[in-house]
Amino acid sequence: MLEENKKNAIDFYKMAYEGNPRDAVEKFVGDVYIQHNPAVEDNKEGFIRYFERMSKKYPEKSIEFVRVIAEDDLVALHTHQTWPGNDEYVTMDFFRFDENGKIVEHWDSIQQIPEKSANDNTMY
């Protein structure tokens, strides 16, 4: 199930991010959706409303999936997001899957990529 969960996490996030959060929830989310991001309501409809707002407000945003890691019932996505004005962010999203292969819980961490760095390493 690890490979399937990895694919489903990417497909879910991409579908929601690109403006189809309701379809993403219907296809990939289980009976319950627990949200840990304090900017998003703690349920499926809250997730849908948040991503519908983001899609309308920032239709030109983009996402690149840099790496995907899975262990047990968890999948981690490491992404590069570009928002209007070339604001770039590194995000790390963690999804917990239920026994039916559906997403039931989400955590994330977001950091803006600075213009200057104290080292020559990328954030990826």
C-alpha positions in Angstrom: 0.0 0.0 0.0 3.0 2.4 0.4 3.4 3.1 -3.3 -0.4 3.5 -3.8 -0.6 5.8 -0.8 2.3 7.9 -2.2 0.6 8.2 -5.5 -2.8 9.0 -3.9 -1.2 11.7 -1.7 0.3 13.4 -4.7 -2.9 13.1 -6.8 -5.0 14.4 -3.9 -2.8 17.4 -3.2 -2.3 18.3 -6.9 -6.0 18.0 -7.6 -6.9 20.3 -4.7 -4.1 22.8 -5.3 -5.0 23.1 -9.0 -8.6 24.1 -8.2 -10.6 20.8 -7.7 -10.7 20.3 -3.9 -14.2 18.9 -3.8 -13.3 16.2 -6.3 -10.0 15.5 -4.4 -11.9 15.0 -1.2 -14.6 12.8 -2.7 -11.9 10.6 -4.4 -9.2 10.4 -1.7 -10.5 11.3 1.7 -12.0 8.9 4.2 -15.1 9.4 6.5 -13.2 11.8 8.8 -10.6 14.5 7.9 -8.5 15.9 10.8 -6.7 19.1 9.9 -3.7 20.4 11.9 -3.0 23.6 9.9 -4.4 26.4 12.0 -5.5 28.4 8.9 -7.8 25.6 7.7 -11.0 24.4 9.3 -11.0 20.9 10.8 -13.2 19.0 8.4 -13.7 18.1 4.8 -15.8 21.2 4.0 -13.2 23.5 5.6 -10.5 22.0 3.4 -12.7 22.5 0.3 -13.5 26.1 1.2 -9.8 26.9 1.9 -8.6 25.5 -1.5 -11.5 27.0 -3.4 -10.5 30.4 -2.0 -6.8 29.9 -2.8 -7.7 28.8 -6.3 -9.8 31.9 -7.0 -7.4 34.3 -5.3 -4.2 32.8 -6.7 -5.0 31.0 -10.0 -1.4 31.3 -11.3 0.3 29.5 -8.4 2.2 26.3 -9.1 3.5 23.3 -7.3 6.4 20.8 -7.9 6.6 17.6 -5.9 10.3 17.2 -5.0 10.1 14.0 -2.9 7.6 11.6 -1.4 8.3 9.4 1.6 6.0 6.7 3.0 6.1 4.7 6.2 3.3 2.7 7.8 0.2 4.7 7.3 1.9 8.1 6.7 3.0 9.8 3.5 5.2 13.0 3.5 5.4 15.3 0.5 8.2 17.8 0.1 7.2 20.5 -2.4 8.3 23.7 -4.0 5.5 26.2 -4.5 5.6 29.4 -6.5 3.0 32.0 -5.7 2.2 35.5 -7.3 5.2 37.8 -7.4 7.5 34.8 -7.6 7.1 34.2 -3.8 8.6 30.7 -3.4 7.9 28.3 -0.5 9.2 25.0 0.7 6.3 22.9 2.1 6.2 19.6 3.9 2.9 17.9 4.1 2.1 14.8 6.1 -0.9 12.6 5.5 -2.2 9.7 7.5 -4.2 7.1 5.7 -6.8 4.8 7.1 -7.0 1.0 6.5 -9.0 1.6 3.3 -6.2 3.7 1.8 -8.1 7.0 2.4 -6.6 10.2 3.8 -7.9 11.0 7.3 -5.4 13.4 8.8 -3.0 16.2 7.6 -0.1 18.2 9.1 2.1 20.7 7.3 5.0 23.1 7.6 5.6 26.0 5.3 8.8 28.1 4.9 9.3 31.0 2.4 12.6 30.6 0.5 14.7 33.6 1.4 16.6 35.7 -1.1 19.9 35.2 0.7 21.2 32.1 2.5 24.1 31.6 4.9 25.2 28.6 2.9 25.2 27.4 -0.8 22.8 24.6 -0.3 19.3 24.6 -1.7 16.3 24.0 0.4 15.7 20.7 -1.5 
